Amino acid sequence: MAERSTAAVDVADNSGDEPLTAKADKATTDGAAPSQDTTEKIVPDKGGKRQGSEPGIATPELHSGHKLARRYRLEECVTRLDGFSSWRAVDEKLRRAVGVHLLPADHPRARSVLAAARSAALLGDPRFVQVLDAVEENDLVYVVHEWLPDATELTAILALGPMDPHEAYQLVDQLSQAMAAAHREGLSHLRLTPGAVLRTSTGQYRIRGLAVNAALRGITADRPSLADTEAIGALLYGALTHRWPYESDAYGLSGLPKGVGLLPPDQVRAGIHRGLSEIAMRALVNDGATASRQEPPCTTPDELAKAVAAMPRIRPPEPTFTSPPEYQRTTYQQGTYGRTNAHQLQTAATRPVPMPPAPLESRAGKALKWTVSALLIAALGLGSWQIADKLIERDNGRGTDTSQTDDDKKNDGPPVTPSGQPVAITEAHDFDPLSTGDRSENPRDIGNSHDGDPATSWTTNWYKSAQLGGLKSGVGIMLDLGKVQQIGTVDVSFTGHTAVELRTAPENTTSRPTDLDAFSEVTKGTGTNVALKPAKPVRSRYVLVWLTDLPPIGGGDFQGDISEIKITT
């Protein structure tokens, strides 16, 4: 191979352009192979710019079965774009699958592709898909690289949904360390998309197309380190949120809502690891992403790798085990070892064991004791119930008429006048329409909302606007009263002026609701100490305190804070 080039790609002077502006490039495909050089729709590359394509240059007309250097047999074309093509091929000499990039020798980017491929080949880092050969022969330039049949493209992994924190940590840790090593050798990627990242069957991430992918497409950047750092941040963002961190949809992921800016991952999806959310924002330094954060932005892969290394290590999730089958006693343990007659077994199992009769006086004495105890308990219970019923009737102003039974009272409906008696809250759960399960808005602090101590509180996540960043209609706390109760007043104490709604589930609801539509709005209010009183009698077991407008907390952020909730009948 030729001597190592000092630069993998040509870096143009972009002084006349807006710094770090995305340049869109589009691709067409004729075929795709799973988990390898599948040609995705090319979307804007943050931090890079693309040179103009050469529409006058035709892709070499090759076909399956064609051999290069009497060794590499082309099998399937997976990319055809801008005068070059990419193939899955077979190295007949070593009997292994390889990938091949092909373009005419007179292509304007042929020299830069050869230089990039030879530089990447000299790196020899196993975290990158290795360049095996870079040749100019018979008016063709071709680059041969590894083909990993057991690897899965990150695009396919992201399509399955958000990653767990440990897997996302492994992704950003491995990618940042690999790209830091490449940049120390003067190599950059500039096309670090989900299609350029592969995960092997052992869980290791490998990067393909170092320097070569950008050279093939004519992509350059003023600050390659910044471009690759932002690309890693975008991959981490997508892994955490299952959303692409820009307004446009890309790589099978939906973009962010238009006009809201770049939101931190832990505001897009509930339950995201706060440290990983911070790392993603520090890598995505464009659009003022780190303006409200205390930590400085990461502008190089090396800075990003150090920031990840400084985090507490995230442990993998605990493995789940299926319960073993119920233990079955053997014939020997049942005490019937050696018995071969089925009739004997059945007789032994059903034969009553004779017991000596108890003395008559003892049995009669026990019966008398139990009878007297039962009568005493019944008398005490009846007297207590009558006294309590009279006290309740007196407090409610209903007189002393005890002719109504409990069933009659239930059929007559709830009392019209609230009694002011406190209602116990048996359980509380945070309620977030975008969450999966109960892990959403700080569930560990939920008990502080009704512990009787105003010094403790439950807070929501923080958002970029009072209306929760435009992501949700609200968040709140769902209270389980243990049974259907009369709802007279719900007093809520906030830190900061907050808009809140009182919602309740129907009286016949028997299980904890998980959907906002299962609740009906009863009343609403605003302030720091809000007394939510239904206009008409309401009975329910499940009560939702629903926050719709949050107070500011400084730095352009907004957060709800409930110090105490009290319910009375």
ZAMARGU-4260 file (C-alpha; in steps of 0.2 Angstrom, whole numbers, plus 5000, padded with zeros to 4 digits):
<rodrens>
0) 5000/5000/5000 | 5005/5018/4998 | 5013/5029/5012 | 5000/5035/5024 | 4991/5051/5020
5) 4992/5065/5032 | 4973/5068/5030 | 4959/5056/5026 | 4948/5069/5017 | 4950/5086/5010
10) 4944/5099/5022 | 4938/5114/5012 | 4937/5132/5018 | 4920/5135/5024 | 4922/5153/5030
15) 4909/5159/5018 | 4896/5147/5024 | 4886/5147/5040 | 4896/5137/5053 | 4890/5120/5056
20) 4875/5121/5044 | 4868/5104/5039 | 4869/5101/5020 | 4856/5088/5013 | 4861/5075/5002
25) 4850/5061/4994 | 4853/5044/4988 | 4844/5031/4978 | 4846/5012/4980 | 4844/4997/4969
30) 4845/4984/4983 | 4849/4981/5001 | 4857/4968/5012 | 4852/4965/5030 | 4864/4971/5043
35) 4878/4977/5031 | 4879/4991/5018 | 4861/4994/5017 | 4858/5011/5009 | 4847/5022/5020
40) 4839/5038/5015 | 4853/5051/5018 | 4848/5065/5029 | 4857/5081/5034 | 4874/5079/5042
45) 4876/5090/5057 | 4893/5098/5056 | 4898/5092/5038 | 4895/5099/5021 | 4894/5089/5005
50) 4903/5093/4988 | 4892/5093/4973 | 4888/5077/4965 | 4894/5072/4947 | 4879/5068/4937
55) 4889/5066/4921 | 4899/5051/4928 | 4891/5034/4926 | 4893/5020/4939 | 4903/5006/4932
60) 4892/4994/4923 | 4897/4978/4933 | 4886/4963/4937 | 4885/4948/4949 | 4899/4936/4946
65) 4912/4949/4940 | 4929/4946/4947 | 4941/4960/4953 | 4960/4955/4953 | 4954/4937/4949
70) 4950/4936/4967 | 4935/4946/4973 | 4919/4940/4965 | 4904/4952/4966 | 4888/4945/4973
75) 4875/4959/4976 | 4875/4977/4973 | 4869/4986/4989 | 4872/5005/4985 | 4873/5014/4969
80) 4875/5033/4971 | 4885/5048/4963 | 4895/5037/4952 | 4901/5024/4964 | 4893/5007/4969
85) 4895/4996/4984 | 4894/4977/4984 | 4894/4962/4994 | 4907/4950/4987 | 4917/4934/4991
90) 4936/4933/4993 | 4939/4917/4984 | 4957/4916/4989 | 4953/4917/5008 | 4935/4910/5006
95) 4926/4924/5016 | 4913/4937/5013 | 4920/4955/5010 | 4912/4972/5005 | 4918/4982/4990
100) 4917/5000/4985 | 4919/5003/4966 | 4921/5019/4956 | 4929/5025/4940 | 4947/5029/4940
105) 4943/5046/4932 | 4930/5050/4946 | 4934/5067/4954 | 4934/5059/4971 | 4944/5043/4966
110) 4961/5050/4973 | 4953/5056/4990 | 4944/5039/4992 | 4961/5029/4989 | 4970/5041/5001
115) 4956/5039/5014 | 4956/5020/5012 | 4974/5018/5014 | 4975/5029/5029 | 4961/5020/5038
120) 4969/5003/5034 | 4985/5009/5043 | 4975/5013/5059 | 4973/4994/5063 | 4960/4997/5077
125) 4949/4982/5079 | 4934/4994/5084 | 4933/4999/5066 | 4928/4988/5051 | 4945/4985/5043
130) 4950/4991/5026 | 4958/4975/5018 | 4964/4982/5001 | 4963/4999/4991 | 4968/4997/4972
135) 4967/5006/4956 | 4966/4994/4942 | 4959/4993/4924 | 4951/5011/4925 | 4943/5006/4941
140) 4947/5011/4959 | 4940/4999/4972 | 4941/4997/4991 | 4939/4981/5000 | 4933/4980/5018
145) 4928/4967/5031 | 4910/4960/5030 | 4903/4955/5047 | 4889/4942/5044 | 4885/4941/5063
150) 4883/4959/5066 | 4867/4970/5067 | 4866/4987/5061 | 4861/5000/5074 | 4847/5006/5063
155) 4838/4989/5066 | 4842/4990/5084 | 4834/5007/5086 | 4819/5002/5077 | 4815/4990/5092
160) 4813/5005/5104 | 4823/5014/5117 | 4839/5005/5124 | 4840/5002/5143 | 4853/5013/5152
165) 4867/5000/5152 | 4866/4997/5133 | 4865/5015/5129 | 4880/5018/5141 | 4890/5004/5132
170) 4885/5013/5115 | 4892/5030/5119 | 4907/5023/5129 | 4913/5012/5115 | 4910/5024/5101
175) 4918/5039/5109 | 4933/5030/5114 | 4935/5023/5096 | 4933/5040/5088 | 4945/5048/5100
180) 4958/5035/5095 | 4955/5039/5077 | 4956/5058/5079 | 4973/5056/5088 | 4979/5048/5071
185) 4971/5062/5061 | 4956/5052/5055 | 4938/5057/5056 | 4922/5049/5050 | 4910/5063/5046
190) 4896/5050/5041 | 4893/5042/5058 | 4875/5038/5056 | 4866/5023/5063 | 4870/5014/5047
195) 4888/5016/5050 | 4888/5007/5067 | 4887/4988/5070 | 4884/4978/5085 | 4892/4960/5085
200) 4884/4945/5093 | 4896/4948/5108 | 4889/4965/5111 | 4904/4975/5104 | 4901/4990/5093
205) 4911/4992/5077 | 4912/5007/5066 | 4912/5005/5047 | 4917/5018/5034 | 4930/5028/5044
210) 4936/5042/5032 | 4930/5032/5017 | 4911/5035/5018 | 4914/5054/5018 | 4927/5053/5004
215) 4915/5043/4993 | 4901/5056/4996 | 4912/5071/4995 | 4908/5077/5013 | 4920/5088/5022
220) 4920/5099/5038 | 4929/5114/5045 | 4929/5105/5063 | 4929/5086/5060 | 4931/5083/5079
225) 4915/5093/5083 | 4905/5085/5068 | 4910/5067/5075 | 4906/5072/5093 | 4889/5078/5088
230) 4885/5063/5078 | 4889/5052/5093 | 4877/5063/5104 | 4864/5061/5091 | 4866/5042/5091
235) 4865/5042/5110 | 4849/5054/5110 | 4840/5041/5098 | 4845/5027/5109 | 4838/5035/5124
240) 4822/5043/5117 | 4818/5033/5101 | 4817/5050/5093 | 4830/5059/5081 | 4836/5075/5089
245) 4831/5087/5075 | 4815/5091/5067 | 4816/5080/5052 | 4813/5061/5053 | 4828/5050/5050
250) 4834/5032/5051 | 4816/5026/5055 | 4815/5038/5070 | 4803/5053/5072 | 4810/5070/5074
255) 4806/5082/5088 | 4791/5093/5087 | 4793/5108/5076 | 4797/5125/5085 | 4802/5118/5103
260) 4820/5117/5100 | 4832/5103/5106 | 4824/5096/5121 | 4835/5086/5134 | 4831/5067/5132
265) 4824/5066/5150 | 4810/5078/5145 | 4806/5069/5129 | 4803/5052/5137 | 4800/5047/5155
270) 4812/5037/5166 | 4828/5041/5156 | 4844/5040/5165 | 4849/5058/5170 | 4867/5056/5168
275) 4866/5049/5150 | 4854/5063/5146 | 4867/5076/5152 | 4880/5067/5141 | 4869/5068/5126
280) 4866/5086/5128 | 4885/5090/5131 | 4889/5082/5114 | 4875/5091/5105 | 4882/5108/5107
285) 4873/5116/5092 | 4856/5126/5095 | 4861/5131/5113 | 4859/5113/5119 | 4870/5116/5134
290) 4864/5134/5138 | 4855/5129/5154 | 4867/5116/5160 | 4881/5118/5172 | 4894/5106/5164
295) 4904/5112/5149 | 4900/5105/5131 | 4910/5091/5124 | 4918/5097/5107 | 4929/5082/5103
300) 4927/5063/5105 | 4941/5063/5118 | 4932/5076/5129 | 4916/5065/5127 | 4925/5049/5131
305) 4932/5057/5147 | 4915/5064/5152 | 4908/5046/5150 | 4922/5039/5160 | 4918/5051/5174
310) 4901/5045/5176 | 4896/5031/5189 | 4896/5015/5180 | 4879/5009/5175 | 4876/4991/5180
315) 4867/4979/5168 | 4849/4974/5172 | 4846/4960/5183 | 4843/4944/5174 | 4826/4936/5175
320) 4823/4918/5180 | 4808/4907/5177 | 4801/4899/5193 | 4805/4880/5194 | 4791/4868/5193
325) 4782/4864/5209 | 4792/4850/5219 | 4784/4833/5218 | 4785/4821/5232 | 4791/4804/5228
330) 4783/4788/5233 | 4797/4785/5245 | 4795/4802/5254 | 4776/4798/5255 | 4780/4783/5266
335) 4772/4770/5254 | 4789/4764/5247 | 4787/4745/5243 | 4768/4745/5242 | 4763/4738/5225
340) 4745/4735/5228 | 4735/4750/5222 | 4720/4746/5233 | 4732/4745/5248 | 4738/4763/5244
345) 4720/4770/5242 | 4715/4761/5258 | 4730/4768/5268 | 4727/4786/5261 | 4708/4786/5266
350) 4708/4775/5282 | 4703/4787/5297 | 4715/4787/5311 | 4706/4783/5328 | 4707/4796/5341
355) 4703/4794/5360 | 4687/4803/5364 | 4688/4819/5374 | 4681/4820/5391 | 4663/4826/5391
360) 4666/4840/5404 | 4681/4846/5394 | 4671/4847/5377 | 4656/4855/5386 | 4667/4868/5395
365) 4675/4873/5379 | 4658/4875/5370 | 4652/4886/5384 | 4667/4897/5384 | 4666/4900/5365
370) 4647/4904/5366 | 4650/4917/5380 | 4664/4925/5371 | 4654/4926/5355 | 4640/4934/5364
375) 4651/4947/5372 | 4659/4952/5356 | 4643/4953/5347 | 4636/4964/5361 | 4651/4976/5361
380) 4651/4977/5342 | 4632/4981/5342 | 4634/4994/5355 | 4649/5003/5347 | 4641/5003/5330
385) 4625/5011/5338 | 4636/5024/5347 | 4646/5028/5332 | 4631/5030/5321 | 4623/5042/5333
390) 4638/5053/5333 | 4640/5053/5314 | 4621/5057/5312 | 4623/5072/5325 | 4639/5078/5316
395) 4630/5078/5299 | 4615/5087/5306 | 4603/5073/5301 | 4594/5071/5318 | 4593/5055/5327
400) 4582/5045/5316 | 4590/5027/5315 | 4576/5019/5305 | 4587/5019/5289 | 4598/5004/5286
405) 4616/5005/5278 | 4608/4998/5262 | 4595/5012/5262 | 4609/5025/5265 | 4619/5018/5250
410) 4604/5019/5239 | 4599/5036/5243 | 4616/5043/5237 | 4630/5053/5245 | 4626/5067/5257
415) 4625/5084/5250 | 4634/5093/5264 | 4653/5089/5266 | 4657/5083/5283 | 4675/5089/5283
420) 4682/5072/5289 | 4699/5068/5283 | 4701/5054/5270 | 4716/5043/5271 | 4727/5040/5255
425) 4732/5022/5254 | 4743/5023/5238 | 4750/5037/5227 | 4757/5035/5209 | 4765/5048/5197
430) 4754/5049/5181 | 4762/5054/5165 | 4754/5051/5148 | 4770/5047/5139 | 4777/5035/5152
435) 4778/5016/5150 | 4772/5010/5167 | 4774/5020/5183 | 4792/5026/5181 | 4790/5043/5175
440) 4790/5059/5186 | 4801/5055/5201 | 4791/5041/5208 | 4803/5038/5222 | 4798/5055/5230
445) 4779/5052/5228 | 4776/5049/5246 | 4782/5067/5250 | 4766/5073/5243 | 4755/5067/5257
450) 4766/5063/5272 | 4760/5078/5282 | 4776/5087/5282 | 4776/5103/5271 | 4795/5103/5272
455) 4796/5088/5260 | 4789/5088/5242 | 4787/5079/5226 | 4793/5087/5210 | 4790/5084/5191
460) 4804/5084/5179 | 4809/5101/5172 | 4803/5107/5156 | 4807/5122/5144 | 4790/5130/5145
465) 4776/5132/5158 | 4765/5121/5146 | 4778/5106/5148 | 4787/5110/5133 | 4772/5107/5122
470) 4776/5088/5124 | 4761/5084/5135 | 4744/5091/5141 | 4750/5089/5159 | 4757/5077/5173
475) 4752/5074/5190 | 4748/5062/5205 | 4735/5048/5205 | 4729/5045/5223 | 4721/5028/5228
480) 4709/5030/5243 | 4707/5012/5246 | 4688/5012/5243 | 4675/5023/5235 | 4674/5039/5246
485) 4664/5055/5246 | 4676/5069/5239 | 4672/5085/5248 | 4688/5096/5246 | 4706/5092/5239
490) 4718/5105/5246 | 4735/5106/5236 | 4750/5116/5242 | 4762/5121/5228 | 4779/5129/5227
495) 4776/5143/5214 | 4760/5148/5205 | 4753/5132/5197 | 4737/5128/5187 | 4729/5112/5192
500) 4714/5101/5188 | 4705/5089/5199 | 4699/5073/5190 | 4691/5057/5196 | 4688/5040/5190
505) 4670/5033/5189 | 4663/5026/5205 | 4662/5008/5198 | 4681/5008/5193 | 4689/4993/5202
510) 4707/4994/5196 | 4719/5008/5195 | 4717/5017/5178 | 4732/5020/5166 | 4724/5032/5154
515) 4720/5050/5155 | 4703/5047/5147 | 4698/5036/5162 | 4696/5052/5172 | 4683/5066/5171
520) 4687/5084/5175 | 4678/5089/5191 | 4685/5106/5195 | 4701/5117/5192 | 4711/5131/5200
525) 4727/5141/5200 | 4739/5147/5214 | 4751/5141/5228 | 4737/5134/5240 | 4723/5128/5230
530) 4706/5121/5237 | 4698/5110/5224 | 4679/5109/5228 | 4667/5099/5217 | 4652/5109/5212
535) 4641/5093/5215 | 4644/5078/5226 | 4657/5066/5219 | 4661/5049/5225 | 4677/5039/5218
540) 4691/5029/5224 | 4704/5036/5211 | 4708/5054/5212 | 4720/5063/5199 | 4728/5079/5204
545) 4733/5085/5186 | 4746/5099/5184 | 4744/5109/5167 | 4754/5125/5170 | 4771/5124/5179
550) 4780/5138/5188 | 4797/5144/5183 | 4812/5138/5193 | 4826/5149/5184 | 4838/5147/5170
555) 4823/5146/5158 | 4816/5130/5165 | 4799/5126/5173 | 4795/5113/5186 | 4780/5108/5197
560) 4782/5105/5215 | 4769/5098/5227 | 4772/5099/5246 | 4756/5092/5253 | 4739/5085/5247
565) 4724/5083/5259 | 4707/5076/5255 | 4692/5078/5266 | 4674/5072/5264
</rodrens>
